[in-house]
Each structure stands twice: as structure tokens, then as C-alpha cells.
Amino acid sequence: MAGSPESTERANRTQNEAPKATLRAVDIGTIPDYPIEPGERLESHYFVEFHHNRWLTSSFRLLADPEVRAYGFDLFMVAQNEAPVGTLPTDDRLLSRLLGLDLAHWQSLLKREITPLHKWELCNCAGEIRWAHPVVQEMSVKALGRRQRYIEATEMARERKRYERLKLQILKVGGTSRMAADESLIARLDRWFLTNHSGRNRTEALVREALERMSTGF
């Protein structure tokens, strides 16, 4: 049985008044590219470098409503777990979920004079449009730099250990102390093992084989 005209009108009015996700039509060619690739992950990203004086004197903290300020600060932290790191989705439904708010509440905050997205700007993330904040972006780039330096330092430490083991093994298989002290020789042996026997134990037999191959110009 069909509903009355009055009930149909009420249903249509309720549907029209329900909050909807904001749709933003933008020209991708007019917005800046984000400097971090979507695939860049910050594993073990447990802390953020945060300048408290910069925050305490910011116009956002000084002028925003307390509720807006709280959710805005949360967005700084939420962005650290996003991909690319330091960005946010532009879909209001996702943003409200990330903050634990219902969509209507989130969209009401966006109507304030200063909103939780204060100074967030659209950016191009390999074809996906997302929000980026200059300060959050700066923190994320620094965090990636620290990670890269850690990776490089770790690899250098591993390389030094491999070299020291090779020097001892050369002496064990009858090599001279001069050979063991030859850094270029050690580097060539290490590359040979990485190319030909990656993941295998560098036994004395393999070291002897490598030295024999070197004598024939491998």
C-alpha cells in the first residue's frame, strides 16, 4: 500500500536534510604534488617531532574554539598513520570516522569561523587528492629523513661486521695478513657473496672457493 502524499513529502525532506559527504571538484593540474610517495611507510613511527612553542603561539590555537582546537590537534596525529604519511583524506565521512564523530557533527565544525582543517590545503598524491598541512608535512619529511639515516647506519654496521668476518676467514683458509688487510679485496669478496650466495652462511669452503676464483679473475 502506497504511503500518503504527506508521508512521502516528510521522507523526501528528511533524506534531503541528512548530512552528505562534501564533494570537491578540483583541477589536479592546479594543486601541488605531495613530496612523499604513497608507498613510503614509517614503520615503528612512535613519536613526532613537535615544537611546543610553535603550537602555543599559533593563530589556530589562540583563535579556534576549544572543541575545534582539540579535533584539529587530533588530525595532526591521525595524519601520521595515513598514506602518504602526513596527509588526510578529503572525504568527510572518512574524516569524521577517524575522529570518532558522526558526520553531522563533523560538518558542523567545518562551518565554524576557524575549522579543524585550518591551513590544510589540497595536494596531489600520485593522482589522489588529499589534504596536506605545511607543518605536518615538514614533520613527516623530517621523520622520513631520520628513518633513512637509520637504515643507512644499520646497513653500514652490517657491512663492517661482514668485512671483519671475511678478514678472519681469509686467515683461517691460509690467506696472508696482507690479503686480510686489503679493503678493496674484502669489498670484492663481499659483493661476490651477495651476488652469488646471498642468504647462505659464508663458510670457510666458500671463502676458499671465492679466493680461488679471484686468482683466475672472477
N, CA, C and O of each residue as an XYZ file, in Angstrom:
872
protein
N       0.858     -1.192      0.000
C       0.000      0.000      0.000
C       0.891      1.238      0.000
O       1.801      1.351      0.822
N       0.636      2.153     -0.906
C       1.481      3.342     -1.023
C       1.233      4.273      0.142
O       0.125      4.315      0.677
N       2.227      5.004      0.537
C       2.093      5.950      1.626
C       1.335      7.176      1.174
O       1.141      7.398     -0.021
N       0.907      7.973      2.144
C       0.171      9.180      1.823
C       1.115     10.221      1.238
O       2.323     10.125      1.452
N       0.611     11.206      0.512
C       1.464     12.271     -0.012
C       2.234     12.986      1.084
O       3.378     13.397      0.890
N       1.568     13.134      2.283
C       2.248     13.823      3.379
C       3.458     13.031      3.872
O       4.512     13.611      4.131
N       3.313     11.696      4.004
C       4.417     10.874      4.499
C       5.538     10.831      3.484
O       6.713     10.831      3.852
N       5.184     10.793      2.204
C       6.211     10.789      1.156
C       7.005     12.090      1.186
O       8.227     12.085      1.037
N       6.304     13.200      1.378
C       6.962     14.503      1.434
C       7.898     14.583      2.636
O       9.005     15.111      2.528
N       7.448     14.049      3.810
C       8.306     14.067      5.002
C       9.563     13.227      4.779
O      10.658     13.622      5.179
N       9.400     12.066      4.137
C      10.545     11.189      3.885
C      11.549     11.859      2.959
O      12.757     11.777      3.179
N      11.041     12.527      1.914
C      11.934     13.207      0.991
C      12.658     14.348      1.673
O      13.837     14.584      1.414
N      11.933     15.082      2.576
C      12.556     16.199      3.272
C      13.638     15.698      4.218
O      14.702     16.309      4.317
N      13.379     14.592      4.917
C      14.373     14.014      5.831
C      15.612     13.569      5.072
O      16.740     13.786      5.514
N      15.384     12.937      3.913
C      16.515     12.468      3.113
C      17.355     13.647      2.629
O      18.584     13.575      2.629
N      16.699     14.733      2.215
C      17.418     15.895      1.707
C      18.194     16.609      2.802
O      19.228     17.225      2.542
N      17.678     16.522      4.061
C      18.333     17.218      5.163
C      19.446     16.404      5.790
O      20.232     16.947      6.568
N      19.541     15.110      5.476
C      20.583     14.270      6.056
C      21.954     14.742      5.579
O      22.102     15.131      4.421
N      22.969     14.712      6.466
C      24.299     15.168      6.063
C      24.884     14.278      4.981
O      24.743     13.056      5.015
N      25.533     14.901      4.035
C      26.174     14.178      2.950
C      27.650     14.540      2.914
O      28.057     15.612      3.360
N      28.441     13.622      2.373
C      29.865     13.899      2.243
C      30.067     15.041      1.255
O      29.402     15.109      0.221
N      30.989     15.931      1.585
C      31.277     17.048      0.704
C      32.012     16.567     -0.535
O      32.997     15.837     -0.425
N      31.544     16.967     -1.717
C      32.220     16.634     -2.967
C      32.994     17.858     -3.428
O      32.443     18.955     -3.506
N      34.267     17.669     -3.731
C      35.115     18.783     -4.129
C      35.667     18.528     -5.523
O      36.500     17.643     -5.713
N      35.206     19.298     -6.491
C      35.705     19.174     -7.852
C      36.919     20.088     -8.004
O      36.814     21.302     -7.831
N      38.065     19.501     -8.327
C      39.282     20.297     -8.458
C      40.012     19.885     -9.724
O      39.867     18.764    -10.213
N      40.796     20.814    -10.242
C      41.666     20.541    -11.375
C      42.990     20.050    -10.821
O      43.716     20.812    -10.183
N      43.320     18.767    -11.061
C      44.504     18.171    -10.451
C      45.785     18.876    -10.884
O      46.804     18.822    -10.196
N      45.714     19.540    -12.042
C      46.911     20.219    -12.525
C      47.208     21.528    -11.822
O      48.276     22.107    -12.022
N      46.280     22.006    -10.998
C      46.471     23.301    -10.350
C      46.916     23.192     -8.902
O      47.143     24.216     -8.258
N      47.047     21.977     -8.368
C      47.438     21.826     -6.971
C      48.817     21.178     -6.891
O      49.197     20.427     -7.789
N      49.564     21.457     -5.837
C      50.944     20.962     -5.746
C      51.022     19.468     -5.481
O      50.127     18.877     -4.876
N      52.114     18.869     -5.947
C      52.381     17.463     -5.653
C      52.892     17.325     -4.227
O      53.655     18.165     -3.751
N      52.474     16.278     -3.556
C      52.970     15.989     -2.211
C      54.347     15.343     -2.335
O      54.538     14.482     -3.193
N      55.314     15.737     -1.498
C      56.699     15.270     -1.694
C      56.984     13.845     -1.238
O      58.088     13.346     -1.455
N      56.009     13.171     -0.608
C      56.235     11.808     -0.109
C      55.366     10.844     -0.896
O      54.165     11.065     -1.044
N      55.969      9.773     -1.402
C      55.230      8.789     -2.181
C      54.246      8.014     -1.298
O      54.523      7.782     -0.121
N      53.099      7.612     -1.859
C      52.116      6.866     -1.064
C      52.678      5.581     -0.461
O      52.254      5.169      0.618
N      53.624      4.948     -1.144
C      54.174      3.689     -0.651
C      55.195      3.834      0.455
O      55.601      2.840      1.055
N      55.619      5.063      0.737
C      56.595      5.283      1.804
C      55.921      5.067      3.151
O      54.974      5.769      3.507
N      56.419      4.090      3.892
C      55.841      3.783      5.188
C      56.828      4.140      6.292
O      58.041      4.010      6.130
N      56.283      4.591      7.411
C      57.103      4.887      8.585
C      56.848      3.804      9.625
O      56.059      3.982     10.554
N      57.538      2.669      9.447
C      57.403      1.596     10.427
C      58.000      2.053     11.757
O      58.954      2.830     11.783
N      57.440      1.574     12.841
C      57.913      1.937     14.187
C      57.893      3.450     14.377
O      58.795      4.018     14.992
N      56.856      4.100     13.844
C      56.737      5.558     13.950
C      56.000      5.882     15.247
O      54.788      6.101     15.248
N      56.748      5.908     16.349
C      56.123      6.010     17.666
C      56.053      7.429     18.215
O      55.325      7.684     19.174
N      56.792      8.347     17.625
C      56.761      9.713     18.147
C      56.877     10.703     16.996
O      57.321     10.359     15.901
N      56.468     11.935     17.267
C      56.503     13.005     16.284
C      57.311     14.156     16.866
O      57.126     14.528     18.025
N      58.200     14.715     16.066
C      58.916     15.910     16.499
C      57.928     17.071     16.508
O      57.401     17.454     15.464
N      57.681     17.624     17.688
C      56.646     18.645     17.818
C      57.214     19.856     18.568
O      57.680     19.733     19.701
N      57.168     21.023     17.921
C      57.683     22.244     18.540
C      56.570     22.888     19.378
O      55.653     23.507     18.838
N      56.662     22.736     20.688
C      55.567     23.196     21.531
C      55.392     24.715     21.483
O      54.261     25.198     21.535
N      56.482     25.477     21.385
C      56.346     26.936     21.328
C      55.651     27.374     20.047
O      54.882     28.334     20.040
N      55.932     26.659     18.965
C      55.277     26.961     17.695
C      53.766     26.738     17.819
O      52.967     27.520     17.303
N      53.390     25.656     18.514
C      51.983     25.359     18.730
C      51.345     26.378     19.658
O      50.252     26.870     19.378
N      52.013     26.702     20.757
C      51.432     27.599     21.751
C      51.172     29.000     21.200
O      50.253     29.682     21.653
N      51.971     29.430     20.231
C      51.816     30.779     19.684
C      51.094     30.799     18.342
O      50.975     31.857     17.723
N      50.610     29.647     17.882
C      49.961     29.592     16.574
C      48.595     30.279     16.620
O      47.917     30.277     17.647
N      48.208     30.863     15.489
C      46.905     31.522     15.409
C      45.777     30.512     15.592
O      44.726     30.847     16.137
N      45.992     29.276     15.139
C      44.953     28.247     15.295
C      44.664     27.998     16.761
O      43.502     27.984     17.169
N      45.700     27.800     17.559
C      45.489     27.524     18.988
C      44.893     28.735     19.702
O      44.038     28.583     20.574
N      45.338     29.929     19.337
C      44.911     31.134     20.049
C      43.489     31.573     19.678
O      42.808     32.194     20.493
N      43.032     31.258     18.457
C      41.757     31.792     17.994
C      40.655     30.758     17.830
O      39.478     31.116     17.834
N      41.005     29.480     17.686
C      39.972     28.460     17.445
C      39.199     28.147     18.717
O      39.723     28.268     19.825
N      37.935     27.739     18.539
C      37.154     27.264     19.671
C      37.851     26.042     20.285
O      38.499     25.283     19.565
N      37.725     25.841     21.611
C      38.396     24.706     22.252
C      38.102     23.368     21.586
O      39.007     22.548     21.429
N      36.836     23.133     21.186
C      36.491     21.863     20.551
C      37.196     21.724     19.206
O      37.742     20.667     18.889
N      37.180     22.787     18.426
C      37.853     22.773     17.122
C      39.346     22.550     17.305
O      39.970     21.782     16.573
N      39.900     23.228     18.286
C      41.337     23.096     18.547
C      41.703     21.661     18.903
O      42.728     21.148     18.455
N      40.865     21.014     19.707
C      41.144     19.634     20.117
C      41.111     18.690     18.928
O      42.007     17.862     18.766
N      40.083     18.809     18.093
C      39.985     17.922     16.931
C      41.054     18.255     15.887
O      41.549     17.371     15.188
N      41.399     19.532     15.792
C      42.473     19.905     14.873
C      43.801     19.285     15.276
O      44.563     18.821     14.428
N      44.074     19.279     16.580
C      45.302     18.649     17.069
C      45.271     17.146     16.798
O      46.281     16.558     16.412
N      44.102     16.527     17.003
C      43.972     15.097     16.710
C      44.306     14.801     15.250
O      44.932     13.786     14.947
N      43.890     15.687     14.352
C      44.161     15.463     12.931
C      45.664     15.457     12.640
O      46.125     14.722     11.767
N      46.427     16.276     13.373
C      47.889     16.244     13.205
C      48.413     14.839     13.480
O      49.278     14.335     12.764
N      47.879     14.216     14.526
C      48.348     12.887     14.918
C      47.797     11.799     13.982
O      48.510     10.868     13.608
N      46.520     11.936     13.613
C      45.902     10.958     12.710
C      46.684     10.877     11.404
O      46.872      9.791     10.855
N      47.135     12.015     10.912
C      47.837     12.059      9.626
C      49.132     11.251      9.639
O      49.622     10.849      8.583
N      49.688     11.013     10.822
C      50.943     10.261     10.902
C      50.756      8.792     10.527
O      51.722      8.117     10.174
N      49.531      8.297     10.600
C      49.261      6.899     10.259
C      48.627      6.738      8.879
O      48.243      5.633      8.496
N      48.519      7.833      8.137
C      47.902      7.781      6.826
C      48.945      7.506      5.741
O      50.148      7.526      5.999
N      48.466      7.250      4.534
C      49.346      7.032      3.386
C      48.910      7.958      2.257
O      47.780      7.855      1.782
N      49.788      8.863      1.819
C      51.142      9.080      2.342
C      51.108      9.664      3.754
O      50.153     10.338      4.140
N      52.148      9.395      4.500
C      52.241      9.906      5.860
C      52.151     11.423      5.844
O      52.758     12.087      5.004
N      51.379     11.965      6.793
C      51.242     13.412      6.903
C      50.065     13.997      6.142
O      49.883     15.214      6.131
N      49.253     13.144      5.497
C      48.104     13.636      4.736
C      46.803     13.119      5.335
O      46.800     12.263      6.221
N      45.689     13.665      4.823
C      44.358     13.239      5.253
C      43.459     13.051      4.036
O      43.648     13.720      3.020
N      42.481     12.147      4.129
C      41.512     12.011      3.035
C      40.625     13.250      2.965
O      40.473     13.963      3.956
N      40.052     13.501      1.818
C      39.162     14.651      1.675
C      37.696     14.287      1.890
O      36.842     15.171      1.960
N      37.403     13.009      1.994
C      36.022     12.545      2.198
C      35.611     12.823      3.643
O      36.225     12.316      4.582
N      34.569     13.633      3.809
C      34.113     13.984      5.155
C      33.700     12.767      5.966
O      33.847     12.756      7.188
N      33.184     11.743      5.296
C      32.782     10.532      6.017
C      33.991      9.861      6.664
O      33.921      9.400      7.803
N      35.092      9.813      5.933
C      36.306      9.205      6.474
C      36.896     10.062      7.592
O      37.332      9.540      8.618
N      36.907     11.367      7.390
C      37.456     12.261      8.418
C      36.652     12.166      9.715
O      37.223     12.140     10.805
N      35.342     12.116      9.593
C      34.526     12.016     10.808
C      34.776     10.690     11.515
O      34.812     10.640     12.744
N      34.949      9.610     10.745
C      35.236      8.310     11.358
C      36.592      8.331     12.055
O      36.736      7.798     13.155
N      37.578      8.943     11.418
C      38.922      8.997     12.001
C      38.925      9.741     13.335
O      39.743      9.461     14.210
N      38.002     10.690     13.480
C      37.910     11.464     14.724
C      36.873     10.903     15.697
O      36.709     11.425     16.800
N      36.175      9.841     15.290
C      35.149      9.261     16.161
C      33.916     10.126     16.283
O      33.245     10.102     17.314
N      33.597     10.908     15.228
C      32.434     11.784     15.242
C      31.397     11.293     14.246
O      31.724     10.573     13.303
N      30.133     11.687     14.460
C      29.162     11.430     13.405
C      29.323     12.520     12.348
O      29.847     13.599     12.624
N      28.869     12.223     11.151
C      29.105     13.114     10.013
C      28.516     14.501     10.237
O      29.142     15.503      9.889
N      27.317     14.568     10.815
C      26.669     15.864     11.038
C      27.491     16.741     11.977
O      27.634     17.942     11.748
N      28.029     16.135     13.032
C      28.848     16.895     13.984
C      30.104     17.421     13.302
O      30.469     18.586     13.464
N      30.768     16.545     12.531
C      31.992     16.961     11.838
C      31.692     18.126     10.885
O      32.435     19.107     10.844
N      30.614     18.014     10.130
C      30.309     19.072      9.169
C      29.889     20.362      9.858
O      30.049     21.446      9.297
N      29.351     20.253     11.070
C      29.036     21.475     11.817
C      30.309     22.190     12.245
O      30.340     23.419     12.318
N      31.359     21.423     12.526
C      32.643     22.038     12.881
C      33.262     22.761     11.691
O      33.972     23.753     11.856
N      32.987     22.257     10.491
C      33.529     22.880      9.286
C      32.846     24.207      8.971
O      33.304     24.942      8.096
N      31.748     24.525      9.677
C      31.045     25.785      9.462
C      31.523     26.872     10.425
O      31.106     28.027     10.335
N      32.411     26.481     11.355
C      32.934     27.482     12.295
C      33.844     28.466     11.546
O      34.313     28.187     10.443
N      34.076     29.616     12.173
C      34.959     30.618     11.564
C      36.358     30.037     11.347
O      36.968     30.257     10.301
N      36.860     29.301     12.327
C      38.107     28.552     12.187
C      37.756     27.084     12.363
O      37.137     26.711     13.360
N      38.137     26.260     11.423
C      37.737     24.856     11.412
C      38.914     23.955     11.783
O      40.057     24.410     11.819
N      38.638     22.675     12.061
C      39.737     21.746     12.341
C      40.698     21.571     11.162
O      41.816     21.089     11.340
N      40.265     21.961      9.960
C      41.124     21.856      8.773
C      41.835     23.175      8.474
O      42.224     23.435      7.336
N      41.998     23.998      9.498
C      42.678     25.288      9.345
C      44.077     25.088      8.758
O      44.898     24.359      9.316
N      44.330     25.731      7.649
C      45.615     25.728      6.925
C      45.937     24.391      6.236
O      47.024     24.237      5.679
N      45.016     23.434      6.268
C      45.191     22.241      5.442
C      44.831     22.622      4.011
O      43.838     23.311      3.779
N      45.634     22.175      3.057
C      45.425     22.506      1.650
C      45.423     21.233      0.814
O      46.028     20.230      1.192
N      44.743     21.283     -0.317
C      44.684     20.130     -1.202
C      46.041     19.877     -1.851
O      46.757     20.811     -2.212
N      46.375     18.604     -1.990
C      47.631     18.226     -2.639
C      47.382     16.999     -3.514
O      46.399     16.278     -3.346
N      48.290     16.789     -4.436
C      48.197     15.654     -5.359
C      49.127     14.544     -4.897
O      50.346     14.712     -4.896
N      48.558     13.415     -4.506
C      49.344     12.271     -4.048
C      49.276     11.177     -5.108
O      48.451     10.267     -5.018
N      50.138     11.268     -6.103
C      50.173     10.286     -7.197
C      48.797     10.099     -7.822
O      48.378      8.974     -8.093
N      48.101     11.202     -8.047
C      46.798     11.150     -8.683
C      45.627     11.198     -7.734
O      44.497     11.411     -8.172
N      45.854     11.007     -6.452
C      44.780     11.086     -5.448
C      44.840     12.448     -4.766
O      45.910     12.896     -4.353
N      43.697     13.098     -4.651
C      43.633     14.398     -3.990
C      43.432     14.187     -2.498
O      42.494     13.509     -2.079
N      44.326     14.777     -1.693
C      44.254     14.649     -0.242
C      44.563     15.996      0.391
O      44.977     16.939     -0.284
N      44.353     16.068      1.705
C      44.695     17.269      2.464
C      46.138     17.181      2.949
O      46.604     16.111      3.342
N      46.834     18.302      2.920
C      48.190     18.386      3.475
C      48.311     19.692      4.260
O      47.730     20.714      3.895
N      49.072     19.631      5.332
C      49.303     20.805      6.180
C      50.802     21.093      6.174
O      51.594     20.170      6.367
N      51.217     22.342      5.960
C      52.658     22.618      5.830
C      53.499     22.179      7.017
O      54.613     21.688      6.833
N      52.986     22.345      8.232
C      53.764     21.961      9.414
C      53.808     20.438      9.551
O      54.859     19.868      9.847
N      52.672     19.786      9.338
C      52.631     18.322      9.417
C      53.517     17.714      8.337
O      54.218     16.730      8.578
N      53.482     18.305      7.146
C      54.345     17.832      6.049
C      55.819     17.959      6.436
O      56.613     17.054      6.182
N      56.170     19.065      7.041
C      57.549     19.283      7.481
C      57.976     18.222      8.495
O      59.082     17.688      8.409
N      57.102     17.916      9.453
C      57.410     16.901     10.459
C      57.582     15.531      9.808
O      58.464     14.760     10.188
N      56.734     15.236      8.827
C      56.779     13.920      8.179
C      58.039     13.747      7.353
O      58.655     12.681      7.366
N      58.425     14.796      6.633
C      59.650     14.735      5.833
C      60.864     14.522      6.730
O      61.771     13.764      6.386
N      60.879     15.191      7.880
C      61.984     15.006      8.824
C      62.011     13.586      9.367
O      63.077     12.988      9.510
N      60.832     13.047      9.670
C      60.758     11.681     10.197
C      61.279     10.679      9.175
O      61.980      9.732      9.533
N      60.938     10.884      7.893
C      61.442     10.003      6.841
C      62.953     10.120      6.714
O      63.643      9.130      6.470
N      63.463     11.339      6.880
C      64.911     11.541      6.831
C      65.614     10.800      7.953
O      66.671     10.204      7.744
N      65.020     10.834      9.160
C      65.605     10.098     10.278
C      65.585      8.609     10.006
O      66.544      7.904     10.319
N      64.477      8.117      9.414
C      64.391      6.694      9.105
C      65.455      6.295      8.096
O      66.098      5.255      8.238
N      65.642      7.149      7.051
C      66.624      6.823      6.027
C      68.030      6.802      6.612
O      68.839      5.939      6.271
N      68.319      7.763      7.502
C      69.644      7.775      8.131
C      69.844      6.533      8.992
O      70.942      5.979      9.045
N      68.786      6.098      9.662
C      68.867      4.882     10.478
C      69.132      3.665      9.601
O      69.967      2.823      9.931
N      68.411      3.576      8.470
C      68.607      2.453      7.555
C      70.038      2.427      7.037
O      70.671      1.372      6.988
N      70.543      3.592      6.651
C      71.914      3.666      6.123
C      72.931      3.298      7.196
O      73.888      2.575      6.920
N      72.732      3.791      8.421
C      73.668      3.475      9.506
C      73.628      1.992      9.832
O      74.663      1.385     10.105
N      72.437      1.407      9.806
C      72.308     -0.029     10.086
C      73.012     -0.851      9.026
O      73.696     -1.823      9.345
N      72.850     -0.469      7.760
C      73.497     -1.200      6.668
C      75.016     -1.071      6.748
O      75.737     -2.030      6.469
N      75.503      0.103      7.125
C      76.951      0.283      7.267
C      77.494     -0.592      8.383
O      78.576     -1.166      8.255
N      76.745     -0.697      9.483
C      77.175     -1.544     10.594
C      77.206     -3.010     10.175
O      78.131     -3.738     10.533
N      76.204     -3.444      9.422
C      76.178     -4.825      8.938
C      77.345     -5.088      7.988
O      77.970     -6.148      8.030
N      77.623     -4.119      7.146
C      78.732     -4.258      6.202
C      80.056     -4.393      6.941
O      80.885     -5.228      6.580
N      80.263     -3.577      7.976
C      81.503     -3.661      8.756
C      81.658     -5.048      9.390
O      82.753     -5.610      9.410
N      80.551     -5.591      9.907
C      80.607     -6.923     10.518
C      80.943     -7.984      9.479
O      81.731     -8.890      9.749
N      80.349     -7.876      8.289
C      80.656     -8.843      7.225
C      82.120     -8.765      6.845
O      82.764     -9.794      6.639
N      82.652     -7.562      6.751
C      84.065     -7.370      6.390
C      84.988     -7.980      7.445
O      85.975     -8.638      7.115
N      84.653     -7.751      8.723
C      85.504     -8.285      9.791
C      85.504     -9.809      9.768
O      86.547    -10.432      9.965
N      84.343    -10.411      9.530
C      84.281    -11.875      9.454
C      85.086    -12.397      8.267
O      85.776    -13.409      8.384
N      85.004    -11.717      7.131
C      85.762    -12.140      5.951
C      87.269    -12.081      6.204
O      88.015    -12.959      5.770
N      87.702    -11.049      6.901
C      89.142    -10.918      7.195
C      89.622    -12.109      8.019
O      90.684    -12.670      7.749
N      88.837    -12.492      9.024
C      89.213    -13.640      9.856
C      89.175    -14.938      9.052
O      90.042    -15.797      9.215
N      88.183    -15.081      8.196
C      88.067    -16.305      7.405
C      89.189    -16.433      6.382
O      89.648    -17.540      6.100
N      89.628    -15.323      5.833
C      90.755    -15.364      4.888
C      91.992    -15.936      5.570
O      92.701    -16.764      4.997
N      92.242    -15.494      6.786
C      93.394    -16.012      7.527
C      93.221    -17.493      7.846
O      94.192    -18.250      7.812
N      91.995    -17.914      8.155
C      91.739    -19.312      8.504
C      91.967    -20.258      7.337
O      92.370    -21.403      7.540
N      91.717    -19.799      6.122
C      91.866    -20.682      4.956
C      93.249    -20.560      4.315
O      93.484    -21.071      3.220
N      94.159    -19.875      5.013
C      95.529    -19.816      4.526
C      95.910    -18.541      3.813
O      97.004    -18.451      3.255
N      95.034    -17.554      3.816
C      95.373    -16.277      3.207
C      96.366    -15.502      4.048
O      96.528    -15.780      5.236
N      97.024    -14.540      3.448
C      98.038    -13.763      4.153
C      97.390    -12.599      4.899
O      96.254    -12.215      4.622
N      98.139    -12.048      5.851
C      97.640    -10.884      6.584
C      97.494     -9.682      5.651
O      96.650     -8.812      5.866
N      98.327     -9.648      4.617
C      98.228     -8.559      3.635
C      96.899     -8.648      2.883
O      96.256     -7.631      2.625
N      96.495     -9.861      2.538
C      95.201    -10.052      1.874
C      94.057     -9.643      2.794
O      93.099     -9.003      2.360
N      94.163    -10.016      4.064
C      93.104     -9.697      5.017
C      92.988     -8.197      5.274
O      91.934     -7.703      5.675
N      94.097     -7.474      5.034
C      94.094     -6.025      5.267
C      93.728     -5.237      4.010
O      93.612     -4.012      4.051
N      93.548     -5.933      2.910
C      93.252     -5.271      1.640
C      91.745     -4.981      1.557
O      90.947     -5.872      1.266
N      91.374     -3.729      1.817
C      89.954     -3.368      1.851
C      89.272     -3.570      0.502
O      88.107     -3.964      0.455
N      89.982     -3.306     -0.599
C      89.373     -3.496     -1.915
C      89.098     -4.972     -2.176
O      88.090     -5.316     -2.793
N      89.988     -5.843     -1.711
C      89.789     -7.279     -1.847
C      88.575     -7.722     -1.031
O      87.741     -8.493     -1.506
N      88.490     -7.226      0.196
C      87.367     -7.586      1.066
C      86.052     -7.133      0.446
O      85.067     -7.871      0.479
N      86.026     -5.926     -0.120
C      84.807     -5.406     -0.738
C      84.406     -6.256     -1.936
O      83.220     -6.515     -2.141
N      85.388     -6.697     -2.738
C      85.091     -7.550     -3.899
C      84.543     -8.905     -3.451
O      83.593     -9.418     -4.040
N      85.139     -9.477     -2.415
C      84.634    -10.748     -1.888
C      83.210    -10.602     -1.382
O      82.359    -11.454     -1.637
N      82.955     -9.515     -0.664
C      81.618     -9.285     -0.116
C      80.595     -9.180     -1.235
O      79.520     -9.774     -1.145
N      80.913     -8.426     -2.298
C      79.998     -8.296     -3.436
C      79.769     -9.654     -4.100
O      78.655     -9.955     -4.528
N      80.832    -10.482     -4.186
C      80.694    -11.794     -4.811
C      79.721    -12.663     -4.017
O      78.871    -13.343     -4.593
N      79.853    -12.635     -2.688
C      78.940    -13.411     -1.852
C      77.499    -12.897     -1.974
O      76.563    -13.692     -2.062
N      77.322    -11.573     -1.979
C      75.983    -11.010     -2.082
C      75.335    -11.357     -3.416
O      74.122    -11.552     -3.489
N      76.136    -11.433     -4.461
C      75.614    -11.734     -5.795
C      75.344    -13.218     -5.985
O      74.334    -13.601     -6.575
N      76.249    -14.051     -5.483
C      76.188    -15.473     -5.789
C      75.658    -16.355     -4.656
O      75.131    -17.439     -4.907
N      75.795    -15.900     -3.431
C      75.392    -16.741     -2.299
C      74.648    -15.928     -1.242
O      74.874    -16.108     -0.045
N      73.773    -15.044     -1.677
C      73.026    -14.213     -0.739
C      72.158    -15.087      0.165
O      71.421    -15.948     -0.316
N      72.247    -14.865      1.456
C      71.441    -15.621      2.413
C      72.102    -16.886      2.914
O      71.619    -17.493      3.870
N      73.200    -17.304      2.290
C      73.899    -18.517      2.736
C      75.015    -18.166      3.703
O      75.575    -17.071      3.651
N      75.334    -19.108      4.588
C      76.456    -18.903      5.501
C      77.765    -18.834      4.709
O      77.985    -19.604      3.774
N      78.602    -17.921      5.097
C      79.891    -17.761      4.418
C      80.909    -18.709      5.062
O      81.734    -18.301      5.878
N      80.826    -19.956      4.678
C      81.696    -20.979      5.261
C      83.122    -20.822      4.751
O      83.380    -20.127      3.769
N      84.031    -21.483      5.442
C      85.426    -21.428      5.009
C      85.591    -22.009      3.610
O      86.413    -21.535      2.825
N      84.794    -23.052      3.299
C      84.866    -23.649      1.968
C      84.472    -22.635      0.899
O      85.099    -22.572     -0.159
N      83.436    -21.841      1.170
C      83.012    -20.843      0.193
C      84.027    -19.706      0.079
O      84.246    -19.171     -1.008
N      84.643    -19.342      1.197
C      85.677    -18.304      1.153
C      86.865    -18.792      0.332
O      87.434    -18.043     -0.463
N      87.230    -20.045      0.532
C      88.335    -20.616     -0.243
C      87.990    -20.629     -1.738
O      88.827    -20.313     -2.583
N      86.735    -21.003     -2.046
C      86.293    -21.006     -3.444
C      86.357    -19.605     -4.044
O      86.783    -19.427     -5.185
N      85.930    -18.618     -3.266
C      85.947    -17.245     -3.765
C      87.360    -16.769     -4.041
O      87.604    -16.101     -5.046
N      88.292    -17.102     -3.164
C      89.683    -16.713     -3.357
C      90.281    -17.380     -4.580
O      91.052    -16.776     -5.325
N      89.908    -18.647     -4.773
C      90.403    -19.363     -5.953
C      89.845    -18.739     -7.239
O      90.563    -18.596     -8.229
N      88.580    -18.375     -7.212
C      88.001    -17.731     -8.370
C      88.656    -16.370     -8.642
O      88.871    -15.980     -9.790
N      88.969    -15.658     -7.538
C      89.617    -14.368     -7.701
C      90.973    -14.514     -8.366
O      91.371    -13.667     -9.166
N      91.686    -15.586     -8.040
C      93.014    -15.786     -8.630
C      92.922    -15.999    -10.136
O      93.897    -15.805    -10.862
N      91.724    -16.406    -10.603
C      91.534    -16.606    -12.042
C      90.786    -15.432    -12.669
O      90.402    -15.470    -13.838
N      90.588    -14.377    -11.852
C      89.984    -13.153    -12.382
C      88.473    -13.128    -12.422
O      87.892    -12.684    -13.413
N      87.802    -13.608    -11.339
C      86.331    -13.623    -11.364
C      85.744    -12.223    -11.286
O      84.523    -12.063    -11.296
